[in-house]
Amino acid sequence: KRQGRGSREAMLLQLAKIWGVYVPRFYRPEYRPDGGIGSIAPTVEGLPKRVTKRFVQQLPPPLTTPIVPYLQTVHDRAAIEIQRGCTQGCRFCQAGMIYRPRLERDPEEVVDAARELLRTTGYDELSLVSLSTTDHSRIVPIVEGLRAEFGDGITISLPSMRVDSFSVRIAEAVATRGKHSITFAPEAGTERLRWTINKNVTDADLYEAVENAFAQGWTNVKMYFMVGQPTETHEDIEGIVTLARRVREIGREHHGGRARVRVSTSNFIPKAHTPFQWAAQARPDVLRQRHLYLRDALKKCGVQFTWEDPEHSLLEAVLSRGDRRLGKAIHRAWQAGARFDAWHEHYDWPRWQRAFEESGLDPEWYAYREPGLQDRFPWSHINIGVTESYLRGEWLKTLRGEQTPDCHKQPCNVCGVQNQNADDCLNRFDLRLAEHGKPPVDRSGLIKPIELFSLG
């Protein structure tokens, strides 16, 4: 409660001293002559130079009494988060970096929560939510427990699945009310580019998963790809057509003309705290040329195709890579009438262009500039656990076309999160230490992040 002049400032200062709380007003950026970030430093003595996020060591109890809307919504179903975080390490994915360490919910907790959630909401559809649902190490007991509890009385949806036959078998186990559409996300048209972005999926993996899906009764397959990724060539775009054509052939072998294949492409947008924060976005004319090629080539294959507008993605890239100077432009766009711009019918790029011009900012500088390896970012003073040196190493691996294994099934990749006392990470870090002939981490008395380990 406000109790006099200056109390708001005092309250913010007290909050800024709490571990994990970032108050931007107490951090001042200095800009280089070329517009880049020179430094970001606290303006108040005693505040940390870098703000470290808090790390959840155990998932909180699932929400079982959500507000139920009076009208139908896009996600008109109950949802339970069964897992948080992902260690597949896709280099374009921000969520996979900032939500580490990976945490799982026990099958018994999922079933108990589902029972209460469905009772309080009246829904008859349940979504098992995570960044990659079928990566949960106990997804089979979860599905079996839900089936034992509810039988065919509910529909279970899996919003995110790995591209493999195991995921198809899980989808088969939960499909009770018809098999209409199943979705896969290869992300890139060739294995070369998939290795580059660290999406460890082969063409054979996709074909086997699709074969099983069609054989089990699905008639519609949707595939997601991303256009404009670092090192992408026309051969990679042609690869999307090759994959789609073969998937269409597999579908026709099982279902004839009833088989439907749909390809949807998004545009690559460089994001903070990812290895691809050093990449530039492709220009709209390049993206449009690639989309038009896909539209014409896929039409000849009998494959439906949808894509994202390149100008819309340009604004996303500017906002994704921008700094606090963008606040003025956003305010000007709002004053000019910008509302609900995520909807295409409301999006007006010229209005945003005017806002940038009136604010003295160049949107192309934010979207198309490729920062130097040692450049500071507007978010460099925020510590998400994954270190900038690890992200830099992953970017260099991108340029060399090298992969990094999923640490959930391998020893620790030493991304930095092991420094935050995460139990699963420490266990895998011990495996990595053993490879170097070093003793395991001493857990006794651990009360703050580990700072001293080096594999040298």
Secondary structure, DSSP 8 states (H G I E B T S, - for coil): ---STTHHHHHHHHHHTSTT---GGGEEEEE-TTSSEEEEEESSTTS-SSEE----SS------S----SS--TT-SEEEE-EE---S--TT-SHHHHT-S-EE--HHHHHHHHHHHHHHH--SEEEEESSSGGGSTTHHHHHHHHHHHHTTSSEEE-S---SSHHHHHHHHHH--S---EEEEEEESSSHHHHHHHT----HHHHHHHHHHHHHTT--EEEEEEEES-TT--HHHHHHHHHHHHHHHHHHHHHHGGG-EEEEEEEE----TTSGGGGS----HHHHHHHHHHHHHHHHHTT-EEEE--HHHHHHHHHHHH--TTHHHHHHHHHHTT---TTSGGG--HHHHHHHHHHTT--HHHHHH----TT-B-TTTTEE-SS-HHHHHHHHHHHHHT-----TTSSS----SGGGGT-HHHHHHHHHHHHHTT------TT--S--------
